[in-house]
Amino acid sequence: MLAFFSTQICHWKLPQLLCWTVFFEPATFFNQNKAQNLVKIMYFFIDSFSYSMVVLLNICLCADLNLMIRNPFK
């Protein structure tokens, strides 16, 4: 997924924008590389967080269905 969006990230000049707004520094090569690494870390965090939430919500749903089948009127 990140490989798909990597061209769009560069096309939108996101690393330069992050240098100016997040780091408050000029958009040098080093700062753009730091911003690109930040984008990768943010994507990894969002991706892993969403997968974790899906698994946890499915576990809660399975537990709820199991309890509902065992005790339907409680």
C-alpha positions in Angstrom: 0.0 0.0 0.0 2.8 2.4 0.9 4.5 1.6 -2.5 1.2 2.6 -4.2 1.0 5.9 -2.4 4.7 6.7 -2.5 4.4 8.4 -5.9 1.4 10.4 -4.8 3.2 11.5 -1.6 6.0 12.8 -3.7 3.6 14.3 -6.3 1.7 16.2 -3.6 5.1 17.4 -2.1 4.1 16.0 1.3 7.7 15.8 2.6 8.2 19.5 1.9 4.9 20.4 3.5 5.8 18.4 6.6 9.2 20.1 6.8 7.6 23.5 6.8 4.6 22.8 9.1 5.8 20.0 11.4 9.5 20.5 11.8 9.5 24.3 11.1 12.7 23.9 9.1 13.6 24.5 5.4 12.9 21.7 3.0 16.5 20.4 2.7 17.2 16.8 1.5 17.9 15.7 5.1 14.7 17.2 6.4 12.6 15.8 3.6 14.1 12.3 4.3 13.2 12.8 7.9 9.6 13.7 6.9 9.4 10.7 4.5 10.4 8.5 7.4 7.7 10.1 9.6 5.1 9.3 6.9 6.2 5.7 6.9 6.0 5.5 10.6 2.5 7.1 10.6 1.3 4.7 8.0 2.7 1.7 9.9 1.0 2.9 13.1 -2.4 3.5 11.5 -2.2 0.2 9.7 -1.3 -1.9 12.7 -3.8 0.0 14.9 -6.6 -0.6 12.5 -5.8 -4.3 12.2 -5.6 -4.6 16.0 -9.0 -2.9 16.4 -10.6 -5.2 13.9 -9.3 -8.3 15.7 -10.4 -7.0 19.1 -13.8 -6.1 17.9 -14.2 -9.5 16.3 -13.2 -11.2 19.5 -15.8 -9.1 21.4 -18.5 -10.0 18.8 -17.7 -13.7 19.1 -17.8 -13.6 22.9 -21.1 -11.7 22.8 -22.6 -14.2 20.3 -21.4 -17.2 22.3 -22.9 -15.8 25.5 -26.2 -14.9 23.8 -26.5 -18.5 22.4 -25.7 -20.1 25.8 -28.0 -17.9 27.8 -30.6 -16.4 25.5 -32.9 -14.7 28.1 -30.3 -13.4 30.6 
